[in-house]
């Protein structure tokens, strides 16, 4: 058995380890008390009046959770499975914490699920209760009329006609006798039993139901926070969807740290909200970070200041070598457009363009990459400001084991992981569990990687998406996608192998790329507006990229479109769907 162990990040601080999420929440209330946990917009700004907000302290967050949990217990008892669907909001968080504080299993559902998948998920997880927001009322109505919803209880987060309201349950919990409140607070919890059933993103096939314990989540928080420079009083924008383990565990990390969390008004308001809330920490996916970066670069270019900007980057990087930091002075105008306080971005879910990370760092915003999967709660590896290496995902987080399994002659092998973050298995799917989990606890991620001389992990691609050519060479499409993604007009792209035939026989695979381009940007940057001009410009750019690559990595076919590709809610392209098309 040939396995290369991966180095762990060195802890930079000591943090407490909680046995379950109730203990974590109580610990946060004790540590941070009246400090702000959530700032919630209750009224949008208008021309005649400013926006209004509700401030929720850590103590109040615990009190709301306990009141809601007491109300749930009065209504539904214990041992019931509760599904929750909706956009990120405070009600979603207290629903989750109330349920796992002794009531039963929680089932977070993707807010973008079509009806058929919602019905399947409810049935698969054997949910007894569905908590939903106003955006999902029509789906709830449809479900209520179906066979799957016949015995389902429904709770609306909003005061919608004809439904049980969460506000009423909360009020009932607040008004309950002390004996009932105390009974809820004393409900038994085994943090190592299954408390969460959540569905994978399904980038390469049908989503599976992952069983997590509360300890899986609290241990991942513990390991991550030992090595990341997150500070009490940071302002976090909770952007990633809570139904996804990266989104919810990320929210818990912020609570654990003593940060203040705020909510985004929508994708097109991200930059506005960064300024509005003076956000300092942001956990998100590369697609969003790169989009923000491209907008910043487009504005600089529009103002004719690109040469000045590039000169500033060089000066900044040079002076930083000597410990001289003038980044706020050099890039103050740009930083103000990002809120003025943004200091730390954590990127995960897919590879980030190294140029983006490098330029943001030169401007004074540290960008670190993390890596993980739903089955590992989710963080497996990460960078911090002491381990950044362009293109890497850092080292294994403290407290777990990570290795490269069965590396080839170039050191590329599968990432495997063992430790307290690893799931309990796939729900009612022992065959799939056995495929990914070894009896001794090692979990196979399906991701291929190599280790650099500095000990950092570099992802090469998915085992299932590797393109194997007839000459035995392996092509990792993700590496090429980063290069294509650097083109200013490329919004997203996917590299794949396509059959090359001669006289009806398969001769080999040829590398092809599907590019979603921005017509305005390609007109601005390449002077191309007609389809003929666009195709010629893209052909020239792809050939320029290929010229720097070995012959077997060169891209020969191009498919251009303005239609976005089908993606998961964390921004990963569903390759199997696109290849089917």
C-alpha positions in Angstrom: 0.0 0.0 0.0 1.6 3.2 -1.2 0.4 6.4 0.5 2.1 9.7 1.0 1.1 11.5 4.2 0.1 15.2 4.0 1.4 17.7 6.4 -1.1 19.4 8.8 -1.4 23.2 9.2 0.3 24.3 12.4 -2.3 25.6 14.9 -2.0 29.4 15.5 -4.3 29.5 18.5 -6.1 27.3 21.1 -9.8 26.9 20.8 -12.5 24.9 22.7 -13.9 21.6 21.4 -17.6 21.2 21.9 -19.3 17.7 21.9 -22.4 18.9 20.1 -24.0 22.0 18.6 -26.1 22.8 21.7 -23.0 22.9 23.8 -21.4 25.1 21.1 -24.3 27.5 21.1 -24.4 27.7 24.9 -20.6 28.2 25.0 -20.9 31.1 22.5 -23.7 32.8 24.5 -21.4 32.5 27.6 -18.3 33.8 25.8 -19.8 36.6 23.7 -23.0 37.5 25.6 -24.4 40.8 24.5 -22.2 41.1 21.4 -24.0 41.1 18.1 -24.5 37.6 16.5 -26.8 38.7 13.7 -27.7 42.0 12.1 -31.0 41.6 10.2 -32.4 44.1 7.7 -36.1 44.7 8.5 -36.7 47.5 6.1 -34.9 48.4 2.9 -33.5 51.9 2.3 -35.7 54.2 0.3 -35.2 57.7 -1.1 -37.1 59.2 1.9 -35.9 56.9 4.7 -32.8 54.9 5.7 -32.7 51.1 6.1 -33.7 49.6 9.5 -32.2 46.6 11.2 -32.8 44.2 14.0 -29.8 43.4 16.2 -29.6 39.9 17.8 -27.1 39.3 20.5 -25.5 35.9 21.2 -27.7 35.6 24.4 -30.8 36.4 22.4 -29.9 33.9 19.7 -29.7 31.2 22.4 -33.0 32.4 24.0 -34.8 32.4 20.6 -33.5 28.9 19.9 -34.7 27.5 23.2 -38.1 29.2 22.9 -38.6 27.8 19.4 -37.4 24.4 20.5 -39.8 24.4 23.4 -42.6 25.4 21.0 -41.7 22.6 18.6 -41.6 20.1 21.4 -45.1 21.2 22.6 -46.5 20.9 19.0 -44.7 17.8 17.7 -43.0 16.0 20.5 -39.5 14.5 20.1 -38.0 12.0 17.7 -39.5 13.6 14.6 -37.4 14.4 11.5 -37.6 18.0 10.4 -36.8 19.2 6.8 -36.1 22.9 6.3 -36.1 24.8 3.0 -35.6 28.4 2.3 -33.1 31.2 1.6 -30.5 32.1 4.2 -32.1 33.9 7.1 -32.1 34.0 10.9 -35.2 31.8 11.1 -33.4 29.0 9.2 -30.5 29.1 11.7 -32.7 28.9 14.8 -34.8 26.1 13.2 -31.7 24.1 12.8 -30.3 24.7 16.3 -33.7 24.2 17.9 -34.2 20.8 16.2 -30.7 19.4 16.9 -30.8 20.4 20.5 -32.5 17.1 21.4 -35.7 17.0 19.2 -34.5 14.9 16.3 -32.8 14.7 12.9 -32.6 17.8 10.7 -32.8 17.5 6.9 -31.6 20.7 5.1 -32.9 20.9 1.6 -31.6 22.9 -1.4 -33.7 26.0 -1.9 -33.5 25.6 -5.7 -34.9 22.0 -5.8 -37.6 21.5 -8.4 -40.8 19.9 -7.0 -40.0 16.3 -8.1 -36.7 16.4 -6.3 -38.2 18.0 -3.2 -40.8 15.2 -3.0 -38.1 12.6 -3.5 -35.9 14.1 -0.8 -38.8 14.3 1.7 -39.6 10.7 1.1 -36.0 9.5 1.1 -35.2 11.2 4.4 -38.6 10.1 5.9 -39.3 13.7 7.1 -42.2 14.3 9.4 -42.2 18.1 9.3 -41.3 20.7 6.6 -40.3 24.2 7.6 -40.4 26.6 4.6 -40.3 30.2 3.7 -42.6 32.4 1.6 -40.6 31.7 -1.6 -41.5 28.0 -1.3 -45.2 28.3 -0.5 -46.3 27.0 -3.9 -44.0 24.0 -3.6 -45.4 23.4 -0.1 -49.0 23.5 -1.4 -48.2 21.0 -4.1 -46.5 18.7 -1.6 -49.4 19.0 0.8 -51.8 17.7 -1.9 -49.5 14.8 -2.8 -49.2 11.3 -1.3 -45.7 12.2 0.0 -47.2 15.1 2.0 -50.2 13.3 3.4 -48.8 12.8 6.9 -46.4 15.8 6.8 -46.7 18.7 9.2 -46.0 22.2 7.7 -44.5 25.3 9.4 -44.2 28.6 7.6 -41.3 30.9 8.6 -43.5 33.8 7.4 -47.0 34.6 8.4 -48.8 33.1 5.4 -52.5 32.4 5.4 -53.6 28.9 6.0 -50.4 27.6 7.6 -48.9 27.1 11.0 -46.7 30.1 11.7 -43.2 29.9 13.2 -43.9 33.2 15.1 -46.8 31.5 16.9 -44.7 28.5 17.8 -42.0 30.9 19.1 -44.6 32.7 21.1 -45.9 29.5 22.6 -42.4 28.5 23.6 -41.8 31.8 25.3 -45.1 31.5 27.2 -44.5 27.9 28.2 -44.2 27.0 31.9 -40.7 26.9 33.3 -41.0 23.1 33.7 -41.5 22.7 29.9 -38.7 25.0 29.1 -36.4 23.1 31.4 -37.5 19.8 30.0 -36.5 21.0 26.5 -33.1 22.3 27.8 -32.4 18.9 29.4 -33.2 16.7 26.3 -30.5 14.1 25.9 -28.0 14.4 23.0 -25.4 11.9 21.8 -23.2 14.1 19.6 -21.8 11.1 17.8 -25.1 9.7 16.6 -26.7 10.8 13.3 -28.4 14.1 13.7 -28.3 15.5 10.1 -29.2 14.0 6.8 -28.2 16.2 3.9 -27.9 15.7 0.2 -24.7 16.0 -1.8 -24.5 18.6 -4.7 -24.6 15.8 -7.3 -22.0 17.2 -9.8 -21.3 13.7 -11.2 -24.6 11.9 -10.7 -27.5 11.4 -8.4 -27.3 13.2 -5.1 -26.7 10.9 -2.1 -28.0 11.3 1.5 -25.1 11.9 3.8 -25.5 11.1 7.5 -23.6 13.4 9.8 -23.2 13.6 13.6 -23.1 16.8 15.5 -19.5 16.0 16.5 -18.5 15.7 12.9 -19.5 19.4 12.5 -18.1 20.6 15.9 -14.8 18.8 15.3 -14.5 20.3 11.8 -15.1 23.8 13.4 -12.5 23.1 16.1 -9.9 21.9 13.6 -10.5 24.8 11.1 -10.6 27.6 13.7 -7.2 26.5 15.3 -5.5 27.4 12.0 -7.4 30.4 10.6 -7.1 34.1 11.5 -10.7 34.7 12.2 -11.4 37.4 14.9 -14.0 38.2 17.4 -16.0 41.2 16.1 -15.4 40.3 12.4 -18.4 41.0 10.1 -19.4 38.0 8.0 -21.8 38.0 5.1 -23.6 34.6 5.2 -23.7 34.1 1.4 -23.3 30.4 0.8 -26.6 28.5 1.1 -27.2 27.0 4.5 -28.5 23.7 3.1 -24.9 23.1 1.9 -22.5 21.9 4.5 -19.9 24.5 3.6 -22.5 27.2 4.1 -23.8 26.0 7.5 -20.5 24.9 8.9 -19.1 28.2 7.8 -21.9 30.0 9.7 -21.1 28.0 12.8 -17.4 28.9 12.4 -18.4 32.6 12.5 -20.6 32.0 15.6 -17.8 30.1 17.3 -15.4 33.0 16.5 -17.7 35.7 17.9 -18.3 37.3 14.5 -21.4 39.3 13.5 -23.3 37.8 10.6 -25.3 39.7 8.0 -27.3 38.7 4.9 -27.0 39.5 1.3 -29.9 41.1 -0.5 -29.2 39.1 -3.7 -26.4 38.2 -6.1 -26.5 41.6 -7.8 -26.3 43.4 -4.5 -23.1 41.7 -3.2 -20.8 44.7 -3.7 -23.4 47.1 -2.3 -23.9 44.9 0.8 -20.1 44.6 1.3 -20.1 48.4 1.6 -23.4 48.7 3.6 -22.3 46.3 6.4 -18.5 46.9 6.3 -18.0 43.2 5.8 -14.5 42.0 6.9 -14.8 38.3 6.3 -16.4 36.5 3.4 -16.8 32.8 2.8 -17.8 32.1 -0.8 -17.1 30.2 -4.0 -14.6 31.1 -6.7 -17.3 32.0 -9.2 -18.3 35.0 -7.0 -14.8 36.1 -6.1 -13.7 36.0 -9.7 -16.9 37.9 -10.7 -16.1 40.7 -8.2 -12.5 40.8 -9.3 -13.5 41.1 -13.0 -15.8 43.9 -12.2 -13.1 45.7 -10.3 -10.7 45.2 -13.2 -13.3 46.3 -15.8 -13.8 49.6 -13.8 -10.0 50.2 -13.6 -9.7 49.5 -17.4 -12.7 51.8 -18.1 -11.0 54.6 -16.2 -7.8 54.1 -18.1 -5.9 53.3 -14.9 -4.7 49.7 -15.6 -1.1 50.7 -16.1 -1.1 52.6 -12.8 -2.8 49.7 -11.1 -0.2 47.2 -12.3 2.6 49.5 -11.2 1.0 49.8 -7.8 0.8 45.9 -7.5 4.5 45.7 -8.2 5.4 48.4 -5.7 3.2 46.8 -3.1 4.7 43.4 -3.5 8.2 44.7 -3.4 7.7 46.8 -0.2 6.0 43.9 1.5 9.2 41.9 1.3 10.7 44.4 3.6 7.7 44.6 5.9 6.5 47.9 4.5 2.7 47.9 4.0 1.3 50.9 2.0 -1.6 48.9 0.4 -4.4 51.0 2.0 -2.7 54.1 0.6 -2.1 52.7 -2.9 -5.5 50.9 -3.3 -7.8 52.9 -0.9 -10.2 53.8 -3.6 -10.7 50.2 -4.7 -10.9 48.9 -1.1 -13.6 51.4 -0.3 -15.7 50.1 -3.2 -15.5 46.7 -1.5 -16.6 48.1 1.9 -13.3 49.4 3.2 -13.1 46.6 5.9 -12.7 43.5 3.8 -9.6 41.7 5.0 -10.2 37.9 4.7 -11.8 35.8 1.9 -12.2 32.1 2.3 -12.8 30.3 -1.0 -13.9 26.8 -1.5 -15.9 24.3 -3.6 -13.7 24.6 -6.7 -10.3 25.9 -7.8 -9.7 29.7 -7.6 -7.7 31.5 -10.3 -4.3 32.2 -8.7 -4.1 35.6 -10.3 -7.2 36.7 -8.5 -5.8 35.6 -5.1 -2.5 37.2 -5.8 -3.9 40.6 -6.9 -6.3 40.8 -3.9 -3.5 40.0 -1.5 -1.4 42.7 -3.1 -4.3 45.1 -2.4 -4.5 44.1 1.2 -7.2 41.4 1.2 -6.0 37.9 2.2 -7.6 35.2 0.1 -7.2 31.6 1.3 -8.5 28.5 -0.3 -10.1 25.6 1.4 -11.0 22.1 0.3 -13.5 19.6 1.4 -16.7 17.7 0.7 -20.1 17.1 2.2 -19.0 13.8 3.5 -16.3 15.4 5.6 -18.4 18.1 7.2 -16.8 19.7 5.0 -13.3 21.2 5.5 -10.4 18.8 4.9 -7.6 21.2 4.0 -7.0 24.9 3.9 -4.5 27.7 3.5 -3.9 30.4 6.1 -1.8 33.5 5.5 1.4 31.6 6.5 1.0 28.8 4.0 -0.2 30.5 0.8 1.2 29.0 -2.4 -0.4 30.0 -5.7 -2.9 27.4 -6.9 -2.7 25.2 -3.8 -5.4 24.4 -1.2 -2.9 24.5 1.6 -2.4 21.6 4.0 -4.6 19.3 6.1 -6.4 21.1 8.9 -5.0 20.2 12.4 -6.4 17.1 14.1 -7.1 14.8 11.1 -5.1 12.5 8.8 -4.8 13.1 5.1 -2.8 11.2 2.5 -2.3 10.8 -1.2 -3.3 7.2 -2.1 -1.5 5.2 -4.8 0.4 8.0 -6.4 1.6 7.6 -10.0 5.1 8.4 -11.3 4.3 12.1 -11.2 3.1 11.9 -7.6 -0.6 12.3 -8.5 -3.0 10.1 -6.4 -6.3 10.2 -4.7 -6.9 12.3 -1.6 -8.0 10.2 1.4 -8.9 11.4 4.8 -9.5 9.9 8.3 -10.7 11.5 11.5 -13.6 13.1 13.5 -14.9 15.0 10.4 -15.8 11.9 8.4 -19.5 11.1 7.9 -21.4 8.2 9.4 -22.2 6.9 5.9 -24.8 7.2 3.2 -28.4 6.8 4.4 -29.8 3.5 3.4 -27.1 2.9 0.9 -24.5 0.5 2.3 -23.1 -0.2 -1.2 -22.2 3.4 -1.9 -20.8 3.7 1.7 -18.6 0.7 1.2 -17.3 2.2 -2.1 -16.0 5.4 -0.4 -15.3 4.3 3.2 -12.7 1.7 4.2 -13.2 -0.4 7.3 -10.3 1.3 9.1 -12.0 4.8 8.6 -10.2 6.1 5.5 -12.6 8.0 3.2 -11.8 8.2 -0.5 -12.6 11.7 -1.8 -12.4 10.9 -5.6 -10.2 13.9 -6.0 -6.7 13.6 -7.5 -3.8 15.7 -6.1 -0.1 16.0 -5.7 2.1 17.5 -2.9 4.4 20.4 -3.6 7.9 20.8 -2.2 6.5 23.1 0.5 4.0 20.3 1.5 0.9 22.0 0.1 -1.8 20.1 -1.8 -2.5 20.8 -5.4 -5.7 19.5 -6.8 -5.3 18.0 -10.3 -8.9 17.0 -10.9 -11.7 14.5 -10.2 -10.9 10.8 -10.7 -14.1 10.6 -12.8 -13.4 13.6 -14.9 -9.8 12.7 -15.8 -9.4 12.5 -19.6 -7.2 9.4 -20.4 -5.7 9.6 -23.9 -4.6 6.6 -26.0 -0.9 7.3 -25.4 -1.6 6.8 -21.6 -1.3 10.5 -20.7 -3.8 11.9 -18.2 -5.3 15.3 -18.7 -6.9 17.1 -15.7 -9.5 19.4 -17.3 -9.6 21.7 -14.2 -6.0 22.8 -14.8 -6.9 23.9 -18.4 -10.2 25.6 -17.2 -8.2 27.9 -15.0 -6.2 29.1 -18.0 -9.2 29.6 -20.2 -11.0 31.3 -17.3 -8.3 34.0 -17.3 -9.6 35.4 -20.6 -11.5 38.6 -19.7 -14.7 37.7 -21.5 -15.0 34.1 -20.3 -17.8 33.8 -17.7 -17.4 30.0 -17.3 -15.9 27.1 -19.2 -15.7 23.3 -19.2 -12.9 21.3 -20.8 -13.8 17.7 -21.8 -12.6 14.9 -24.1 -14.5 14.3 -27.3 -14.3 11.3 -29.7 -12.1 11.8 -32.8 -13.0 9.3 -35.4 -11.5 8.3 -38.8 -13.4 6.1 -41.2 -15.9 5.3 -38.4 -13.3 4.1 -35.9 -12.4 5.9 -32.7 -8.8 7.0 -33.0 -8.4 9.0 -29.8 -10.0 11.7 -27.7 -9.6 15.4 -28.6 -9.7 18.1 -26.0 -12.6 20.4 -26.4 -13.9 23.4 -24.5 -17.4 24.9 -24.0 -17.2 28.6 -23.3 -19.9 30.9 -21.9 -18.8 34.3 -23.0 -19.9 37.9 -22.3 -20.7 39.6 -25.6 -20.0 43.1 -24.2 -16.6 42.2 -22.7 -15.4 40.4 -25.9 -16.5 43.5 -27.9 -14.6 45.8 -25.5 -11.4 43.7 -25.1 -11.2 42.0 -28.5 -13.2 44.3 -30.8 -15.4 41.3 -31.8 -19.1 41.8 -32.3 -20.2 39.5 -35.1 -20.2 35.7 -34.6 -17.5 35.4 -37.2 -15.3 37.9 -35.3 -16.1 36.3 -31.9 -15.1 32.8 -33.2 -11.9 34.1 -34.7 -10.9 36.0 -31.5 -11.6 33.0 -29.2 -9.7 30.7 -31.7 -6.7 33.0 -31.5 -6.8 33.2 -27.7 -7.2 29.4 -27.2 -4.3 28.8 -29.7 -2.2 31.2 -27.7 -2.9 29.2 -24.5 -2.3 25.9 -26.2 1.1 27.1 -27.6 2.4 27.2 -24.0 1.3 23.6 -23.3 2.5 20.1 -24.2 1.0 18.7 -27.4 -1.3 16.3 -25.5 -2.9 19.1 -23.4 -3.8 21.4 -26.4 -7.4 22.3 -27.0 -8.6 21.8 -30.5 -12.4 22.2 -30.5 -14.4 25.2 -29.2 -18.1 25.6 -28.5 -19.3 29.1 -27.8 -22.5 30.2 -26.1 -24.0 32.9 -23.9 -26.2 30.4 -22.1 -25.0 29.6 -18.6 -24.2 26.0 -17.8 -26.1 23.9 -15.3 -24.5 24.2 -11.9 -24.9 23.1 -8.3 -25.8 25.8 -5.7 -22.1 26.1 -4.8 -21.3 27.1 -8.4 -19.8 23.8 -9.6 -20.6 22.8 -13.2 -22.6 19.6 -13.5 -20.2 17.9 -15.9 -22.2 14.8 -16.4 -25.2 17.0 -17.5 -23.2 19.1 -19.8 -21.5 16.1 -21.4 -24.9 14.5 -21.9 -26.0 17.6 -23.8 
